[in-house]
Amino acid sequence: MMVQLMQEALIEVGGQDYDYWQLELQ
C-alpha cells in the first residue's frame, strides 16, 4: 500500500521529490 501511495505522490509532484522518496525507502 505504501508503495502505491508514494507512486501517486510522485505523479502529483511531477517527480521532483523522487530522490527524497528513494532516501526514505533506504
Biopython code that builds the backbone (N, CA, C, O; Angstrom):
import numpy as np
from Bio.PDB.StructureBuilder import StructureBuilder

atoms = [
    (1, "MET", "N", (0.834, -1.213, 0.000)),
    (1, "MET", "CA", (0.000, 0.000, 0.000)),
    (1, "MET", "C", (0.870, 1.267, 0.000)),
    (1, "MET", "O", (0.609, 2.207, -0.751)),
    (2, "MET", "N", (1.897, 1.279, 0.843)),
    (2, "MET", "CA", (2.750, 2.465, 0.931)),
    (2, "MET", "C", (3.376, 2.791, -0.411)),
    (2, "MET", "O", (3.453, 3.956, -0.800)),
    (3, "VAL", "N", (3.821, 1.768, -1.116)),
    (3, "VAL", "CA", (4.468, 1.994, -2.410)),
    (3, "VAL", "C", (3.503, 2.668, -3.370)),
    (3, "VAL", "O", (3.879, 3.593, -4.090)),
    (4, "GLN", "N", (2.249, 2.201, -3.381)),
    (4, "GLN", "CA", (1.249, 2.789, -4.282)),
    (4, "GLN", "C", (1.016, 4.261, -3.922)),
    (4, "GLN", "O", (0.929, 5.114, -4.805)),
    (5, "LEU", "N", (0.918, 4.545, -2.636)),
    (5, "LEU", "CA", (0.693, 5.926, -2.206)),
    (5, "LEU", "C", (1.858, 6.805, -2.618)),
    (5, "LEU", "O", (1.658, 7.933, -3.068)),
    (6, "MET", "N", (3.069, 6.300, -2.468)),
    (6, "MET", "CA", (4.251, 7.084, -2.826)),
    (6, "MET", "C", (4.299, 7.327, -4.323)),
    (6, "MET", "O", (4.667, 8.414, -4.769)),
    (7, "GLN", "N", (3.926, 6.311, -5.104)),
    (7, "GLN", "CA", (3.924, 6.470, -6.555)),
    (7, "GLN", "C", (2.926, 7.547, -6.962)),
    (7, "GLN", "O", (3.213, 8.361, -7.839)),
    (8, "GLU", "N", (1.756, 7.554, -6.330)),
    (8, "GLU", "CA", (0.753, 8.573, -6.644)),
    (8, "GLU", "C", (1.277, 9.957, -6.260)),
    (8, "GLU", "O", (1.059, 10.928, -6.984)),
    (9, "ALA", "N", (1.961, 10.044, -5.131)),
    (9, "ALA", "CA", (2.516, 11.322, -4.688)),
    (9, "ALA", "C", (3.557, 11.814, -5.679)),
    (9, "ALA", "O", (3.620, 13.007, -5.979)),
    (10, "LEU", "N", (4.380, 10.894, -6.191)),
    (10, "LEU", "CA", (5.407, 11.280, -7.163)),
    (10, "LEU", "C", (4.767, 11.869, -8.405)),
    (10, "LEU", "O", (5.268, 12.844, -8.965)),
    (11, "ILE", "N", (3.657, 11.276, -8.840)),
    (11, "ILE", "CA", (2.967, 11.784, -10.027)),
    (11, "ILE", "C", (2.461, 13.205, -9.760)),
    (11, "ILE", "O", (2.511, 14.055, -10.649)),
    (12, "GLU", "N", (1.978, 13.464, -8.553)),
    (12, "GLU", "CA", (1.427, 14.783, -8.229)),
    (12, "GLU", "C", (2.519, 15.848, -8.217)),
    (12, "GLU", "O", (2.315, 16.957, -8.713)),
    (13, "VAL", "N", (3.671, 15.514, -7.655)),
    (13, "VAL", "CA", (4.756, 16.499, -7.555)),
    (13, "VAL", "C", (5.570, 16.555, -8.836)),
    (13, "VAL", "O", (6.456, 17.399, -8.968)),
    (14, "GLY", "N", (5.285, 15.676, -9.772)),
    (14, "GLY", "CA", (5.999, 15.701, -11.040)),
    (14, "GLY", "C", (7.362, 15.047, -10.947)),
    (14, "GLY", "O", (8.191, 15.209, -11.842)),
    (15, "GLY", "N", (7.604, 14.304, -9.864)),
    (15, "GLY", "CA", (8.859, 13.575, -9.741)),
    (15, "GLY", "C", (9.982, 14.406, -9.138)),
    (15, "GLY", "O", (11.127, 13.957, -9.094)),
    (16, "GLN", "N", (9.670, 15.613, -8.672)),
    (16, "GLN", "CA", (10.722, 16.459, -8.105)),
    (16, "GLN", "C", (11.265, 15.860, -6.808)),
    (16, "GLN", "O", (12.450, 16.000, -6.507)),
    (17, "ASP", "N", (10.406, 15.197, -6.046)),
    (17, "ASP", "CA", (10.834, 14.634, -4.770)),
    (17, "ASP", "C", (11.204, 13.167, -4.909)),
    (17, "ASP", "O", (11.188, 12.423, -3.928)),
    (18, "TYR", "N", (11.541, 12.745, -6.135)),
    (18, "TYR", "CA", (11.873, 11.340, -6.378)),
    (18, "TYR", "C", (13.055, 10.914, -5.514)),
    (18, "TYR", "O", (13.021, 9.854, -4.888)),
    (19, "ASP", "N", (14.097, 11.737, -5.481)),
    (19, "ASP", "CA", (15.285, 11.408, -4.695)),
    (19, "ASP", "C", (14.927, 11.306, -3.217)),
    (19, "ASP", "O", (15.464, 10.458, -2.503)),
    (20, "TYR", "N", (14.023, 12.163, -2.757)),
    (20, "TYR", "CA", (13.610, 12.158, -1.357)),
    (20, "TYR", "C", (12.963, 10.822, -0.994)),
    (20, "TYR", "O", (13.269, 10.232, 0.042)),
    (21, "TRP", "N", (12.060, 10.355, -1.865)),
    (21, "TRP", "CA", (11.392, 9.085, -1.600)),
    (21, "TRP", "C", (12.401, 7.953, -1.596)),
    (21, "TRP", "O", (12.312, 7.049, -0.764)),
    (22, "GLN", "N", (13.375, 7.988, -2.525)),
    (22, "GLN", "CA", (14.410, 6.954, -2.591)),
    (22, "GLN", "C", (15.145, 6.884, -1.259)),
    (22, "GLN", "O", (15.388, 5.796, -0.737)),
    (23, "LEU", "N", (15.497, 8.041, -0.710)),
    (23, "LEU", "CA", (16.217, 8.076, 0.556)),
    (23, "LEU", "C", (15.346, 7.514, 1.671)),
    (23, "LEU", "O", (15.841, 6.797, 2.540)),
    (24, "GLU", "N", (14.065, 7.829, 1.654)),
    (24, "GLU", "CA", (13.154, 7.340, 2.683)),
    (24, "GLU", "C", (13.039, 5.821, 2.625)),
    (24, "GLU", "O", (12.964, 5.164, 3.664)),
    (25, "LEU", "N", (13.025, 5.256, 1.412)),
    (25, "LEU", "CA", (12.907, 3.812, 1.254)),
    (25, "LEU", "C", (14.145, 3.120, 1.799)),
    (25, "LEU", "O", (14.054, 2.045, 2.391)),
    (26, "GLN", "N", (15.305, 3.742, 1.599)),
    (26, "GLN", "CA", (16.546, 3.133, 2.076)),
    (26, "GLN", "C", (16.695, 3.420, 3.558)),
    (26, "GLN", "O", (17.676, 2.999, 4.172)),
]
sb = StructureBuilder()
sb.init_structure("model")
sb.init_model(0)
sb.init_chain("A")
sb.init_seg("    ")
for serial, (resi, resn, name, xyz) in enumerate(atoms, 1):
    if name == "N":
        sb.init_residue(resn, " ", resi, " ")
    sb.init_atom(name, np.array(xyz, "f"), 0.0, 1.0, " ", f" {name:<3s}", serial, name[0])
structure = sb.get_structure()
